[in-house]
C-alpha cells in the first residue's frame, strides 16, 4: 500500500525507500526474481532524488539477488 502511494506522490526518495524495503523483504522470503524489479525501481527513485548512498545500496542488493538466480 505504501509503495502504491509513493509511486504517485512525486516523492522519489520515499518511492525508492518503499521499493527497496519491499525488495529486501522478498529476498528474505527467497523470492530473488521478484526482488530484482523492485530494486530497479528503488535505484531509479534514489537516483532521481539524488541519494547516491541509497542508489548504491539498491544496486548492491539487486546484484546480490541476480547473482543467486
C-alpha positions as CSV (number, residue, x, y, z in Angstrom):
1,X,0.0,0.0,0.0
2,X,2.8,2.4,0.8
3,X,4.6,1.6,-2.4
4,X,1.5,2.4,-4.4
5,X,1.1,5.7,-2.6
6,X,4.7,6.8,-3.1
7,X,4.7,5.8,-6.8
8,X,2.2,8.5,-7.4
9,X,3.3,11.0,-4.7
10,X,6.2,12.5,-6.6
11,X,8.4,11.9,-3.6
12,X,11.2,9.9,-5.4
13,X,13.2,9.3,-2.2
14,X,10.2,7.7,-0.4
15,X,9.3,5.7,-3.5
16,X,12.8,4.4,-3.6
17,X,12.8,3.6,0.0
18,X,9.5,1.7,-0.1
19,X,10.6,-0.3,-3.2
20,X,13.9,-1.1,-1.5
21,X,12.2,-2.3,1.7
22,X,9.8,-4.5,-0.2
23,X,12.7,-5.8,-2.4
24,X,14.6,-6.7,0.8
25,X,11.6,-8.5,2.2
26,X,11.2,-10.5,-1.0
27,X,14.9,-11.5,-0.8
28,X,14.5,-12.6,2.8
29,X,11.5,-14.7,1.7
30,X,13.5,-16.3,-1.1
31,X,11.8,-14.5,-4.0
32,X,15.0,-13.3,-5.6
33,X,13.5,-12.9,-9.1
34,X,10.6,-10.8,-7.7
35,X,13.1,-8.5,-5.8
36,X,15.1,-7.5,-8.9
37,X,12.4,-5.2,-10.4
38,X,11.7,-3.6,-7.0
39,X,15.4,-2.9,-6.6
40,X,15.4,-1.4,-10.1
41,X,12.6,0.9,-9.1
42,X,14.5,1.8,-5.9
43,X,17.6,2.6,-7.9
44,X,15.7,5.0,-10.1
45,X,13.9,6.6,-7.2
46,X,17.1,7.2,-5.3
47,X,18.9,8.4,-8.4
48,X,16.2,11.0,-9.2
49,X,16.2,12.1,-5.5
50,X,20.0,12.5,-5.6
51,X,20.6,9.9,-2.9
52,X,23.8,8.2,-4.0
53,X,24.1,6.1,-0.9
54,X,20.6,4.7,-1.3
55,X,21.2,4.1,-5.0
56,X,24.4,2.2,-4.2
57,X,22.7,0.1,-1.6
58,X,19.9,-0.8,-4.1
59,X,22.4,-1.6,-6.8
60,X,24.3,-3.8,-4.5
61,X,21.2,-5.6,-3.3
62,X,20.0,-6.1,-6.9
63,X,23.4,-7.5,-7.9
64,X,23.2,-9.9,-5.0
65,X,19.8,-11.1,-5.9
66,X,20.7,-11.5,-9.6
67,X,23.9,-13.4,-8.6
68,X,21.7,-16.1,-6.9
69,X,19.4,-16.5,-9.9
